């Protein structure tokens, strides 16, 4: 578990990631990360070129089969 501190960066805010966390995520300075909302909080993962396509396919299927997915989740 890592505790990150929010800092002012110009007119925005940012966090600094420790070197060992960058190694675990397999990212370096300049790479992109994906922040995904989950039921228990948020998930930070390495950006993938196919991620956008996969999320679009999920959203399309999620809308189309919303009732079936809701029934399966019970």
Secondary structure by P-SEA (a helix, b strand, c coil): cbbbbbbbcccbbbbbbcaaaaaaacccccbbbbbbbcccbbbbbccccaaaaaaaaaaaaaaaaaaaaaaaac
